[in-house]
Amino acid sequence: MDIGKQFQRARIAAQLSARDVAALADVATSTVTRFENGEREPSFGIAVRMLRAVDLDANLQRISRASAIGTARWLIDPQFGVRPDDADEWLDRWTRLGLLDSNQKPTDLRKLLYRAARSARLVARPWRTDFVLAEGWENLQDKLTENGIEWARTGDAAANRIVDWADETWPVFYVDDIYASRRAIGIAPRGPDERGPLMSLVQFDGYSEIGRWMDSDGTWYADAWQVVMDCLGGVQRMPEQADMIIDTLVETT
């Protein structure tokens, strides 16, 4: 597959139109469509801007930047209190897409959360480590606690704590130390050919640890808005769970 078609697949997966990409990359819409159709190869600088618009790097690898979620939380959550260093980039991006008004207020909260989530997808988050889940996640979190590791659950299991849902398909833990967590759990990262139930560890990033809270049973959970965007950028039915949580959060804020 040529670069234009790979770019087009990434654009469609991101649910961005050619016009959206043109607005983000500051180019004509025809530049985007001609690139995708193999009719014109843009200059390197323009190509980089277009790739970045769909969260790909120059090697066509997916980029996942937690600061997108951090910026969204800073915008909508008065208690968050942390403005990411690159917030202006995200604010400009979302304004170009019409998701923020002139006062930087969301014009469509769901779409803004989705855009932030797609730019910080769990499946591509830096330092994520996958394991084959060989025992219950309750035992794993006990091991993390016993070894003095700070952690918080996110993803579908955390969503289940906020709204009722049946599926929990992908246990994901934020941790403050990936390597110490691996030692505490006592299992090796999943090999490329291994199969079985998946669980993942993701490094705290300066945003995901803010607002975590402990349930009465000793389980730590990420902040609800963090869980929403992690699910929106997740897999299978996780976005549906996120949509239900948004309704709950909007009603209570």
C-alpha positions in Angstrom: 0.0 0.0 0.0 1.4 3.4 -1.0 1.8 6.3 1.5 -1.3 8.1 0.2 -3.6 5.1 0.8 -2.0 4.5 4.3 -2.7 8.1 5.1 -6.3 7.8 3.9 -6.8 4.8 6.1 -5.5 6.7 9.1 -7.7 9.7 8.3 -10.8 7.5 8.0 -10.0 5.6 11.2 -9.7 9.0 12.9 -13.1 10.0 11.6 -11.7 13.1 9.9 -12.8 14.4 6.6 -10.4 15.6 3.9 -11.7 19.1 4.7 -10.9 18.6 8.4 -7.3 17.5 7.6 -6.9 20.5 5.3 -8.0 22.8 8.1 -5.6 21.2 10.5 -2.7 21.2 8.1 -3.4 24.6 6.6 -3.6 23.3 3.1 -6.3 23.1 0.4 -8.7 20.2 0.5 -7.6 19.3 -3.0 -4.0 18.8 -1.7 -5.3 16.1 0.7 -7.4 14.3 -1.9 -4.7 14.4 -4.6 -2.2 13.0 -2.1 -4.5 10.2 -1.2 -5.2 9.4 -4.9 -1.6 9.4 -5.8 -2.0 12.4 -8.1 0.4 14.7 -6.2 3.2 14.3 -3.7 3.3 17.3 -1.3 6.5 18.8 0.0 8.0 17.3 3.1 6.8 20.1 5.3 3.2 19.9 4.1 3.3 16.1 4.3 4.5 16.2 7.9 1.6 18.6 8.8 -0.9 16.4 7.2 0.4 13.3 8.9 0.4 15.0 12.2 -3.2 16.0 11.7 -4.1 12.3 11.7 -1.7 11.5 14.5 1.0 9.7 12.4 4.7 10.4 12.5 7.0 10.6 9.5 7.4 6.8 9.5 3.6 6.4 9.4 3.6 5.1 13.0 0.7 6.1 15.2 1.4 8.9 17.7 -0.3 8.8 21.1 0.2 12.0 23.2 -1.3 12.0 26.7 -1.2 15.8 26.7 -4.3 15.8 24.4 -6.3 14.2 27.3 -4.6 16.5 29.8 -5.7 19.6 27.8 -9.2 18.3 27.5 -9.4 17.7 31.2 -7.9 21.2 31.9 -10.7 22.7 29.7 -13.7 20.9 31.2 -12.6 20.1 34.8 -12.1 23.1 37.1 -10.4 20.8 39.7 -7.8 19.6 37.2 -5.5 22.5 37.6 -2.7 21.5 35.2 -2.3 23.1 31.8 0.0 21.0 29.6 2.9 22.7 28.0 1.7 22.0 24.5 -2.0 22.9 25.3 -1.9 25.7 22.7 -1.4 23.2 20.0 -4.4 21.2 21.0 -6.6 24.3 21.5 -5.6 25.5 18.0 -6.4 22.1 16.5 -9.8 21.9 18.1 -10.7 25.4 17.3 -9.9 24.7 13.6 -12.3 21.8 13.8 -15.0 24.0 15.3 -15.0 22.2 18.6 -14.2 25.3 20.6 -15.8 28.7 20.4 -14.0 32.1 20.6 -13.9 31.8 24.4 -12.4 28.3 24.2 -15.6 26.7 25.4 -16.6 23.3 23.9 -19.2 23.6 21.2 -19.7 19.8 21.2 -18.4 18.1 24.3 -18.6 14.6 23.0 -16.8 15.4 19.8 -14.1 17.3 21.7 -13.5 14.4 24.1 -13.4 11.9 21.2 -10.8 14.0 19.3 -8.6 14.2 22.5 -9.0 10.5 23.0 -8.1 9.6 19.4 -4.9 11.6 19.8 -4.0 9.7 23.0 -5.1 6.1 22.3 -4.3 3.6 24.9 -3.3 1.0 22.3 -0.4 3.3 21.2 0.4 5.0 24.5 4.2 5.2 25.1 5.6 2.8 27.7 2.5 0.5 27.5 3.5 -3.1 28.4 1.2 -6.0 27.6 0.9 -9.3 29.5 -1.1 -12.5 29.2 -3.6 -12.3 32.0 -2.9 -15.6 33.9 -4.7 -14.7 37.1 -7.4 -12.5 38.4 -6.7 -8.7 38.2 -7.6 -8.5 41.9 -4.5 -10.6 42.7 -2.4 -8.4 40.5 -3.5 -5.2 42.1 -2.8 -6.6 45.5 0.8 -7.3 44.4 1.2 -3.8 43.2 0.0 -2.4 46.5 2.2 -4.8 48.5 5.2 -3.6 46.6 4.5 0.1 47.3 3.6 0.9 43.7 1.0 3.6 43.0 -1.6 2.5 40.5 -5.1 3.2 39.2 -7.5 1.2 37.1 -8.8 2.6 33.8 -10.6 1.3 30.7 -13.7 -0.8 30.7 -13.4 -2.2 34.3 -13.1 1.4 35.6 -16.0 2.4 33.5 -18.0 -0.4 35.1 -17.5 1.3 38.5 -19.2 4.4 37.2 -22.0 2.9 35.2 -23.5 -0.6 35.0 -22.1 -2.7 32.1 -21.5 -6.3 31.4 -18.2 -6.4 29.5 -14.7 -6.2 30.9 -12.4 -7.3 28.2 -9.2 -5.4 28.7 -7.7 -4.8 32.2 -5.5 -1.7 32.1 -3.6 -0.3 35.0 -1.8 3.0 35.3 1.4 2.6 37.4 4.1 5.0 38.6 6.9 2.6 37.7 6.6 0.1 34.8 9.7 -1.9 35.6 8.9 -2.3 39.3 5.4 -3.2 38.4 6.6 -6.0 36.1 8.8 -7.4 38.9 5.9 -7.2 41.4 3.5 -9.0 39.1 6.2 -11.6 38.4 5.4 -12.3 34.7 7.1 -11.4 31.5 5.7 -9.1 28.9 3.6 -10.9 26.2 5.6 -12.1 23.3 4.6 -11.3 19.7 3.3 -14.8 19.1 1.6 -15.3 22.5 -2.2 -15.6 22.8 -4.5 -15.3 25.7 -6.4 -12.7 27.7 -4.6 -9.4 27.6 -3.8 -7.0 30.4 -1.7 -3.8 30.1 0.4 -1.5 32.3 0.6 2.2 31.2 3.0 4.7 32.8 1.5 7.6 34.7 2.2 10.6 32.6 1.5 13.7 34.7 -2.2 13.8 33.9 -3.6 10.3 34.4 -2.5 10.2 38.1 -4.4 13.4 38.9 -7.8 12.8 40.6 -7.3 9.0 41.1 -9.4 7.7 44.0 -9.7 4.6 46.2 -12.9 2.6 46.5 -14.0 1.0 49.7 -12.5 -2.3 48.7 -9.0 -0.8 48.2 -9.2 -0.5 44.4 -7.7 2.6 42.9 -9.4 4.2 39.9 -8.4 6.9 37.6 -10.5 10.1 37.5 -13.8 9.7 35.7 -13.0 12.1 32.9 -9.7 10.2 32.4 -11.6 7.0 32.2 -14.0 8.5 29.6 -11.3 9.5 27.2 -9.3 6.2 27.7 -12.4 4.3 26.8 -13.2 6.6 23.8 -9.7 5.8 22.6 -10.1 2.1 23.5 -11.3 -1.0 21.7 -14.4 -3.0 21.1 -17.4 -1.6 23.1 -15.3 0.7 25.3 -16.5 3.9 23.4 -20.1 2.9 24.2 -19.3 2.8 27.9 -17.6 6.2 27.7 -20.7 7.6 26.1 -22.8 6.4 29.0 -20.4 7.9 31.5 -20.5 11.3 29.8 -24.2 11.5 30.4 -23.7 10.7 34.1 -20.9 13.2 34.5 -22.8 16.0 32.8 -25.8 15.4 35.1 -23.6 15.6 38.2 -21.5 18.6 37.3 
